[in-house]
Amino acid sequence: MSIATTIVKNTPIFGKMFAVDKSTGLEEINAWPALMIMSSFVWLVVAGLLGLVMPATQIFDLSSDHFYTTLTLHGAALTFPFSFQLMMGVGLHRSGGCVGKAITGWLPALTWLTMNLGAAILTVAVLMGLKVSVIVMFPLPLVGAQMGVWSMESVIVGFTGIYLVLACMILCYPLLVLKMMFFGKKRQELVLSERSLNEPGMLGMLLAAATLLLTGLPLVVVGTTLVLALYKVIPMSLAAWAADPVVFQYTFFLFAHNLMEAMALMVASAMYATLPLYLADGSRKLYSEKLANLALWILLVTSVTSGLHHFITFYPNQPAALSYWGNIMSWGTGMGAAISIFTILATIWQHGLKPEPGIIAVLVGWALYILDGASAIVTSNIAWTYQLHGTMWQSGHFMTVVLSMSMMWMGVLYHHYPVLTGRKLDPALGYLYVKLISVGSLGAAIVMLAGGAAGMPRRFADWHPEGWMLYGNLILLFGLILGASFAVYLYNLMKSREISAPMGELARA
């Protein structure tokens, strides 16, 4: 029994949901992904509870300090240890099974540890006083400590947590994917619908890993320099260049924006891999694998520098050529998305669809991601960004990213859950989950975007004086519906029952 299996087995409540079925012979592929998925749902519960506390601080007119603390914790828990870790777990399980490679050794253990330990340490730092306010990274934490905005102790602890999370996403996870795909001995027995790297369902995972690794390396250099200086390993004078706001912001957004694009490549690959399994005619073929691969490559090429549009307001002295380039590349990502949309719709039109909860969740998540792409094109426009940056439009744009990708990967998890655990989910609860999360996600995103277009500020503790509480109350309503959808999903996992069908057949489905 592996360490991962032991941890899952001994975890109260959640351990029952994600205990690996060892009879399949896939424990070496399932164990660490199962632990990552389980851990992501633990953080989902934390993020959900904080999401309820946040509006409560506004409704009951509590201190703004409580609002910004819960806002920071909610955003951090939802984005990294939940959303990204869920993608890691499900993606690794699927990829490992499809290429027939084991996920064992110290690297998956380090990947899981850096993400969850980093998130826990960051949580401690926020409780110590390190939190976002009206602007997330300005003043810079180091500068903020010098100005008395945050304590130096909270900055040191916070940077440690952030550094570990970034190490997971930039180094550990990409290296794990590359190791699994190109190194190690391939299993000869049970695999999950074997796929090659030429297929879009696998290519997207590879390109995403490469994007994270390459665009994140400058941030690793900056982060390592700052952490070494904070722990007094090197003199602060040697780290002054890394603490420069312009350097920090550029390296941060080079990675942060491409993190979203990498996640898009991951969900696109999951869509391309899962959709053919639910075609009505049983053909199991996309309309065009060449078009699907083309869309992935366009997303990769255009996304690398598209984040330059962020600096239209952050850094007004940015050369105009860079601003226009970021604008054009953002539109280029829309081309890749458009080709993907065409490929998916053409596949369904040509072959028909067997509607089941998992694939419906994936498709609804994809529709929400289209809304995200549309809002991104608007945001990247040089004229509009002056009006929309710093408003709830940005929050709506961000939420469409997180919710669409979470919905898609929870749909993919629904499909793979029987192979992972040997248990079957209740379709009725699955359909209820899809209905609730569709209404909650689309409703929350549209209200946030509408509020932002009307001028509603983001990261604002009190909306009463400005007359924004109607939007705030609607966001709370749809947030409660979202919370109910996640509760239904968790309940479905809890009451799942064992399957009598041969697991070999399920694994190859």
C-alpha positions in Angstrom: 0.0 0.0 0.0 1.4 3.4 -1.1 1.8 6.4 1.2 -0.9 8.2 -0.8 -3.4 5.3 -0.4 -2.7 5.2 3.3 -3.3 9.0 3.7 -6.6 8.8 1.8 -7.8 5.8 3.7 -7.1 7.4 7.1 -8.7 10.8 6.3 -12.1 11.2 7.9 -15.2 11.6 5.7 -13.2 12.5 2.5 -11.2 9.3 2.6 -14.3 7.3 2.0 -15.1 9.3 -1.2 -11.7 8.7 -2.8 -10.4 5.4 -1.5 -8.6 3.7 -4.4 -9.9 0.4 -5.7 -6.8 -1.8 -5.6 -8.4 -4.7 -7.4 -8.0 -3.0 -10.8 -4.2 -3.2 -10.7 -4.1 0.6 -11.3 -3.1 1.7 -7.8 0.3 2.9 -9.0 -1.6 5.2 -11.4 -4.6 6.1 -9.1 -3.1 6.6 -5.7 -1.4 10.0 -5.9 -4.1 11.5 -8.2 -6.7 10.3 -5.7 -4.9 12.1 -2.9 -4.6 15.3 -4.9 -8.3 15.2 -5.8 -9.3 14.5 -2.2 -7.2 17.4 -1.0 -8.7 19.7 -3.6 -12.2 19.0 -2.2 -11.1 19.7 1.3 -9.9 23.1 0.2 -13.2 23.5 -1.8 -15.1 23.1 1.5 -12.8 25.7 3.1 -13.3 28.1 0.2 -17.1 27.6 0.2 -17.4 28.4 3.9 -15.2 31.5 3.5 -17.4 32.5 0.5 -20.4 32.6 2.9 -18.5 34.5 5.6 -17.4 37.2 3.1 -20.8 38.7 2.3 -21.9 38.2 5.9 -19.2 40.7 6.9 -20.8 43.2 4.5 -24.4 42.5 5.5 -23.8 42.8 9.2 -21.4 45.8 8.7 -18.4 44.2 10.4 -14.9 45.6 10.2 -13.5 45.9 6.7 -10.5 44.0 7.9 -12.6 40.9 8.3 -13.8 41.3 4.7 -10.4 41.6 3.2 -9.1 38.6 5.3 -11.9 36.3 4.1 -11.7 37.6 0.6 -8.0 36.8 0.4 -8.4 33.3 2.0 -11.4 32.5 -0.3 -9.6 33.5 -3.5 -6.4 31.7 -2.6 -8.2 28.5 -1.5 -10.4 28.5 -4.6 -7.7 29.2 -7.2 -4.8 27.1 -6.2 -5.3 24.2 -3.8 -8.8 23.5 -5.1 -9.0 24.4 -8.9 -5.4 23.7 -9.9 -5.0 20.7 -7.7 -8.2 19.2 -9.0 -6.9 19.6 -12.5 -3.6 18.0 -11.5 -5.2 15.0 -9.9 -7.8 14.2 -12.6 -5.4 15.1 -15.4 -2.6 12.9 -14.0 -5.0 10.0 -13.5 -6.3 10.3 -17.0 -2.9 10.9 -18.6 -1.2 8.1 -16.6 -3.8 5.6 -17.6 -3.8 6.6 -21.3 0.0 6.3 -21.7 0.2 3.4 -19.3 2.8 5.0 -17.0 3.0 4.7 -13.3 2.7 7.8 -11.0 5.1 6.9 -8.2 8.2 8.0 -6.4 9.2 11.2 -4.8 8.1 13.7 -7.5 4.3 13.2 -7.2 4.8 13.3 -3.4 6.7 16.5 -3.7 4.0 17.9 -6.0 1.2 17.2 -3.5 3.3 18.4 -0.5 4.4 21.8 -2.0 0.8 22.7 -3.1 -0.9 21.9 0.2 1.8 22.9 2.6 2.3 26.2 0.7 -1.5 26.8 0.8 -1.6 26.1 4.5 1.4 28.5 5.2 -0.2 31.2 3.0 -3.4 30.8 5.1 -1.4 31.4 8.3 0.2 34.5 6.7 -3.2 36.0 5.8 -4.4 35.4 9.4 -1.2 37.3 10.5 -2.3 40.3 8.4 -1.0 39.7 4.8 -4.1 40.3 2.6 -5.2 42.0 -0.5 -6.9 45.3 -0.4 -8.2 47.5 -3.3 -5.1 46.5 -5.3 -3.7 42.9 -5.0 0.0 43.4 -5.4 0.6 47.0 -4.8 2.2 48.2 -2.6 4.5 45.2 -3.1 4.5 43.1 0.1 8.2 44.0 0.8 7.4 47.7 0.2 4.2 47.3 2.2 6.2 46.0 5.2 8.5 48.9 5.0 5.5 51.3 4.9 3.9 49.6 7.9 1.0 48.2 5.9 1.9 44.6 6.8 4.2 43.1 9.4 7.6 41.8 8.1 6.8 38.5 9.8 3.6 38.0 7.8 5.4 39.0 4.6 8.1 36.3 5.2 5.5 33.6 6.0 3.4 34.7 3.1 6.2 34.6 0.6 7.2 31.2 1.8 3.7 29.8 1.2 3.4 31.5 -2.2 6.8 30.3 -3.2 5.9 26.6 -2.4 2.6 26.9 -4.4 4.5 28.4 -7.3 7.2 25.7 -7.1 4.4 23.1 -7.4 2.8 24.7 -10.5 6.0 25.9 -12.2 8.4 23.0 -11.5 7.0 20.0 -9.8 3.8 19.4 -11.8 5.3 20.2 -15.3 8.3 17.9 -14.6 6.0 15.2 -13.3 4.0 15.4 -16.6 7.1 15.3 -18.7 8.6 12.4 -16.7 5.4 10.4 -17.1 5.1 11.0 -20.8 8.7 10.6 -21.9 10.4 8.5 -19.3 9.7 5.3 -17.3 8.6 1.9 -18.4 5.2 1.5 -20.0 2.7 -1.0 -18.5 1.7 -3.8 -20.8 -1.6 -4.7 -19.1 -4.5 -2.4 -18.2 -4.7 1.1 -19.7 -7.4 3.7 -20.2 -8.2 4.0 -23.9 -4.6 4.2 -25.0 -3.6 7.5 -26.6 -0.5 8.9 -28.2 1.0 12.4 -27.8 -0.2 13.2 -31.4 -3.8 13.1 -30.2 -5.3 16.4 -28.9 -6.5 14.7 -25.7 -2.8 14.3 -24.7 -1.2 17.1 -26.6 -3.0 19.8 -24.6 -1.6 18.3 -21.3 1.9 18.4 -22.7 1.7 22.0 -24.0 0.2 23.1 -20.7 3.1 21.7 -18.8 5.6 23.3 -21.2 3.8 26.7 -20.8 3.9 26.6 -17.0 7.5 25.6 -16.9 8.8 28.1 -19.5 6.8 31.2 -18.5 7.2 30.5 -14.8 11.0 30.2 -14.7 11.6 34.1 -14.6 9.2 34.2 -11.6 11.1 31.4 -9.9 14.3 33.4 -10.3 12.6 36.5 -8.8 10.9 34.6 -6.1 14.0 32.7 -5.1 16.0 35.9 -4.8 13.3 37.6 -2.6 12.9 34.5 -0.4 16.7 34.2 0.1 16.8 37.9 1.0 13.9 37.7 3.4 15.6 34.8 5.2 18.8 36.8 5.2 20.7 34.2 3.2 21.8 37.0 0.9 21.9 40.7 1.6 18.8 42.7 0.7 20.9 45.0 -1.5 21.4 42.0 -3.9 17.6 41.5 -4.1 16.7 45.1 -4.8 16.3 44.4 -8.5 13.8 41.6 -7.8 11.8 43.9 -5.4 11.4 46.6 -8.1 7.7 46.9 -8.7 8.1 46.9 -12.5 10.2 43.7 -12.5 8.0 42.0 -10.0 4.7 42.8 -11.8 6.0 41.8 -15.3 7.4 38.4 -14.1 4.3 37.9 -12.0 1.8 38.5 -14.8 3.9 36.7 -17.4 3.3 33.6 -15.4 -0.1 34.4 -13.9 -1.7 35.1 -17.2 -0.1 32.1 -18.8 -1.3 30.0 -15.8 -4.8 30.7 -17.0 -3.9 29.8 -20.6 -2.2 26.6 -19.4 -5.3 25.7 -17.5 -7.3 26.4 -20.7 -5.0 24.0 -22.6 -5.6 21.3 -19.9 -9.4 21.6 -20.1 -9.4 21.6 -23.9 -7.4 18.4 -23.8 -9.9 16.9 -21.3 -12.8 18.0 -23.6 -11.1 16.4 -26.7 -10.4 13.2 -24.8 -13.8 12.8 -23.1 -16.3 14.0 -25.7 -15.7 11.1 -28.2 -16.6 8.6 -25.5 -20.2 9.9 -25.4 -20.9 10.1 -29.1 -24.3 8.6 -30.0 -23.0 6.6 -33.0 -20.1 5.0 -31.0 -17.5 6.3 -33.5 -15.3 7.8 -30.8 -13.8 10.3 -33.2 -13.6 14.1 -33.2 -14.7 15.9 -36.3 -11.1 16.8 -37.0 -8.1 16.0 -34.8 -6.0 18.3 -37.1 -8.2 21.3 -36.3 -8.2 20.4 -32.6 -4.4 20.3 -32.6 -4.2 23.5 -34.5 -6.4 25.2 -31.9 -4.1 24.1 -29.1 -1.0 25.3 -30.9 -2.6 28.7 -31.6 -3.6 29.0 -27.9 0.0 28.3 -27.0 1.7 30.7 -29.4 -0.7 33.6 -28.8 -1.1 33.2 -25.0 2.6 33.7 -24.1 2.7 37.5 -24.6 -1.1 38.3 -24.4 -0.8 39.2 -20.8 0.9 42.5 -21.7 -2.5 44.1 -21.9 -2.6 44.0 -18.0 0.0 46.8 -17.9 -2.1 49.3 -19.9 -3.3 50.5 -16.5 -0.7 49.0 -14.1 2.3 50.5 -16.0 1.1 53.4 -18.2 4.7 54.0 -19.3 4.8 50.7 -21.1 5.9 51.2 -24.7 2.8 51.5 -26.9 4.0 48.7 -29.1 3.9 46.2 -26.2 0.4 47.3 -25.3 -0.9 46.9 -28.8 1.0 43.5 -29.1 -0.7 42.2 -26.0 -4.0 43.4 -27.4 -3.5 41.6 -30.7 -2.3 38.4 -29.1 -5.4 38.4 -26.8 -7.5 38.5 -29.9 -5.3 35.7 -31.3 -6.3 33.4 -28.4 -9.9 34.0 -29.5 -9.0 32.4 -32.8 -7.8 29.3 -31.1 -10.9 29.2 -28.9 -13.1 29.7 -32.0 -11.5 26.7 -33.8 -12.0 24.6 -30.7 -15.7 25.7 -30.5 -16.2 24.7 -34.1 -14.5 21.4 -33.6 -16.6 20.5 -30.6 -19.9 21.6 -32.2 -19.1 19.9 -35.5 -18.3 16.7 -33.6 -21.7 16.7 -31.8 -23.5 17.6 -35.0 -21.9 14.8 -37.0 -22.1 12.0 -34.4 -24.8 13.0 -31.9 -24.4 12.9 -28.2 -25.4 10.5 -25.4 -26.4 12.9 -22.6 -24.9 11.9 -19.2 -24.2 14.1 -16.2 -20.4 14.0 -16.6 -20.3 15.1 -20.3 -23.1 17.7 -19.8 -21.1 19.3 -17.0 -18.0 19.4 -19.3 -20.1 21.0 -22.1 -21.7 23.6 -19.8 -18.3 24.4 -18.4 -17.1 24.8 -21.9 -19.9 27.2 -22.6 -19.0 29.2 -19.6 -15.4 29.3 -20.8 -16.6 30.8 -24.1 -18.1 33.6 -22.0 -14.8 34.0 -20.3 -13.1 34.3 -23.6 -15.5 37.0 -24.7 -15.0 39.0 -21.5 -11.2 38.6 -22.0 -11.3 40.1 -25.5 -13.2 43.1 -24.1 -10.8 43.5 -21.2 -7.8 43.4 -23.5 -9.1 46.4 -25.5 -6.9 49.4 -24.7 -9.8 51.9 -24.4 -12.1 49.6 -22.5 -9.5 48.4 -20.0 -9.2 51.9 -18.6 -12.9 51.7 -17.7 -13.1 48.0 -16.6 -9.9 47.4 -14.7 -10.5 47.5 -11.0 -14.2 46.8 -11.3 -16.3 43.7 -10.8 -15.9 43.0 -14.5 -12.4 41.6 -13.6 -13.9 39.5 -10.8 -16.5 38.1 -13.2 -13.8 37.4 -15.8 -11.8 35.6 -13.1 -14.8 33.6 -11.8 -15.7 32.4 -15.3 -12.1 31.0 -15.6 -12.2 29.2 -12.2 -15.8 28.0 -12.4 -15.7 26.8 -16.0 -12.5 24.9 -15.5 -13.7 23.4 -12.2 -17.0 22.4 -13.7 -15.3 20.7 -16.6 -12.8 18.8 -14.5 -15.5 17.8 -12.0 -17.4 16.4 -15.1 -14.3 14.5 -16.2 -13.9 13.2 -12.6 -17.5 12.0 -12.8 -16.5 10.0 -15.8 -13.3 8.5 -14.3 -14.6 8.0 -10.8 -15.7 4.4 -11.3 -12.2 3.4 -12.5 -10.5 5.5 -9.7 -12.6 4.0 -6.8 -14.6 1.1 -8.1 -17.8 2.8 -7.1 -20.7 4.3 -9.1 -22.3 7.7 -8.8 -26.0 8.4 -8.7 -27.1 9.9 -12.1 -30.1 11.7 -10.6 -27.8 13.6 -8.2 -25.4 14.1 -11.1 -28.1 15.9 -13.1 -29.1 17.9 -10.1 -25.5 19.0 -9.7 -25.3 20.1 -13.3 -28.5 22.1 -13.1 -27.5 23.9 -9.9 -23.9 24.7 -10.9 -25.1 25.9 -14.4 -27.5 28.4 -12.8 -25.1 29.4 -10.1 -22.0 29.8 -12.3 -23.7 31.6 -15.2 -25.8 33.8 -12.8 -22.8 34.9 -10.7 -20.6 35.5 -13.7 -23.2 37.6 -15.6 -24.1 39.7 -12.5 -20.4 40.4 -11.8 -19.8 41.4 -15.4 -22.9 43.6 -15.5 -21.9 45.2 -12.2 -18.4 45.9 -13.5 -19.8 47.4 -16.7 -21.9 49.7 -14.5 -18.8 50.7 -12.5 -19.1 48.5 -9.5 -15.7 48.4 -7.8 -14.0 45.1 -7.0 -12.4 44.2 -3.6 -14.6 46.7 -1.9 -15.7 46.1 1.7 -18.8 48.2 1.8 -21.1 48.7 -1.2 -23.9 50.4 0.7 -22.9 54.1 0.2 -22.4 53.6 -3.5 -25.7 51.8 -4.1 -24.2 48.5 -5.3 -25.9 46.2 -2.8 -28.5 45.0 -5.4 -25.6 43.4 -7.4 -24.0 42.3 -4.1 -27.2 40.5 -3.0 -27.6 38.8 -6.4 -24.0 37.6 -6.3 -24.7 36.2 -2.8 -27.9 34.4 -4.1 -26.1 32.8 -7.0 -23.1 32.0 -4.6 -25.5 30.1 -2.4 -26.8 28.1 -5.4 -23.1 27.3 -6.3 -22.5 26.2 -2.7 -25.6 23.9 -3.0 -24.3 22.4 -6.2 -20.9 21.5 -4.6 -22.7 20.0 -1.6 -24.8 17.8 -3.9 -21.6 16.7 -5.7 -19.9 15.8 -2.4 -23.1 14.0 -1.2 -23.1 12.0 -4.4 -19.4 11.0 -3.8 -20.3 10.0 -0.2 -23.2 7.7 -1.1 -21.5 6.1 -4.1 -21.9 2.3 -4.3 -19.7 -0.5 -5.5 -19.8 -1.7 -9.1 -20.4 -5.3 -10.0 -19.2 -4.9 -13.7 -15.7 -6.0 -14.6 -13.3 -3.2 -14.0 -11.3 -3.9 -17.1 -14.2 -3.0 -19.2 -14.8 0.2 -17.2 -11.1 1.2 -17.4 -11.1 0.9 -21.2 -14.3 3.0 -21.6 
